[in-house]
């Protein structure tokens, strides 16, 4: 069965993700601490724990990589094996780690 745009209505899987501050080798200018995190769920929803924040610039550094990390990849693809991302602020030298959580079944028509 297909939709009007000729796209499949079969479910597909994306992983929910957690991005955690793994280490800070410099000075935390933005106020993040090791262990702070956000989660990407339901394909596009960012969840930050109550009372916490996540730096806009650190978020901007990791955002372009998240769609690929949500998908099943070849075990030989560097996106499947590399999980550390650096914040662009040279004063902080903040390193984030992207981890897959549970896979989620989604449907094309629910997202576009």
N, C-alpha and C positions, 0 to 999 in steps of 0.2 A: 504494500500500500504506500502511496506517495502523496505528498501535499501538493497544493497548487503550484508551488515553485519547483516541483519535481525533486524534493528532498525526502529522504527516508524518514519514516516515523518510528523506526526501530530505536530502542533505547541505546545509548552509548554510555561509556563509563569515564568519569573524571575523578581524580583523587582530590579530596580536601587536603589542604596543606597547612603546615605551621611554620612560620618564619620566626626564629628565635635569635636574640643577640647571644652569640657564642663567646665572643671575647671583645674586649676593648683594650687596645695596646697603648692608647694615648689618653687624652683628657676628654671626658664625656661632656662635650659642649651642649648637646641637646637634652641631657638629663636621662638618657636611657641607661639601663644597667644590665649587666649580664643576667640572662634569664628572662628579660622582657620579651614579649612575643605578640604576634597577631596571627589569626587564622583566616584562611581563605576557604569559604564553604559555598556549597550550592553554585559552583562555577564562578561566581563573581561577588560574593558578599564578604566583606572584610569585617572581622570581629576582633575588637580589642577589649581585654578584660576591664571591667568597671574600675574607675579610678586611675587607670593607666593611660598612657599616650604612646604614639610611635612617631618618630621624627619623619617629617615630610621628605627630607632629602635621602634618608636611608630607604624609605618606602619607594621613592622614585628610582633608586638604584636597582631594587629587586623586582619591581613590577614587570618589566619587559620579559623576564625569564619565567614568570609563574605559569602562563598558559602552556608552555612546553612541559614544565614539571608536573602539571596536572594530568598529562596524558601518558599512556603506555608507550614506552620507547624501546628501541633495540638495546640490548645489553651492551653493545659496543658504542653507542652514542654517548658523547661526552656529557650531554645533559642528563643522562641516566646515572652517571657516576659522580659528577661534580656537584656539590651542594653548598659550597661556601661563596658568599658574595660580600664584597667590601663596600662600605659607605664611601661616598666620594670626598668626604671631609678629611683632609690629610692630618688635621690636628687630633682627630679621634682615633683613626685607624680601627674603626668598629667593624667587626666581622659578623655576618649573619649566616645562619644555617637554615636551609630549606629541607623540611622533612615531609614525606607523604603520610597522611593519615588514612582513614578508610576510603575506599572507592565508593562512588555514588552513581547510581543509574539515573540518567537524565534523558529528556527527549528534546529534539531540535525545536519543535514548536513551542515548548515551554520557555525557550531562551531567546528566540529571535522573533 
